[in-house]
């Protein structure tokens, strides 16, 4: 029985890349469709836990996944600002850092829907998981020739790289735990930061429809084919 890609929206570039890669590895045309079909490969869960920043952090905490401290209480956030920086999130459902504001130690608090203790990060990673297995690890690095602010590393001046990566000891454990906490299939691309002083990783969020290039799509496609062939998918 042929599989199909079931995207959260038909315009998703990641879903298109995945369908193209699956077409190569499966040996037949793999279509994107919004209609229910047997053996769908879901790409994105817009109404899932991971779509909401607060719900994601709550799920991480409930499942014992290392993540930043967070609060919706402004008085708690003000106390945090006395000793260190805070990230204020004006939006709970957003992407690419939209609605996230970095507040320096001692700064005046802004109105927001969620506050997180800022974690100084030596490195930031993306851990791609598929059905409870790490299939690819990438590191977010500065784009050559750019000099962006390293505090909130949004796309554009930062790119994901797959070569010469030194993985922290707990990176994969944190990535897998985060994916399992919010996804019924333990799948997704998990953004993880590593704090050098603490020697520890912290999960930030899980992307159920991450932006992917053709080579990354091929990694997903090969793992999907393997799980399909084993009849466990």
Secondary structure, DSSP 8 states (H G I E B T S, - for coil): ---EEEESSTT-HHHHHHHHHHHHHHSS---B-SS--TTEEEE--TTSGGGSHHHHHHHHHHTT--B--EES-HHHHHHHHHHS-EEEES-SS-STTTTEEEE-TT------SEEEE----SEEEEEEEETTEEEEEEEEEE-TT----SSS--BTTEEEE-SS----TTHHHHHHHHHHHH-TTS-EEEEEEEETTTTEEEEEEEETT----HHHHHHHHHHHHHHHHTT--
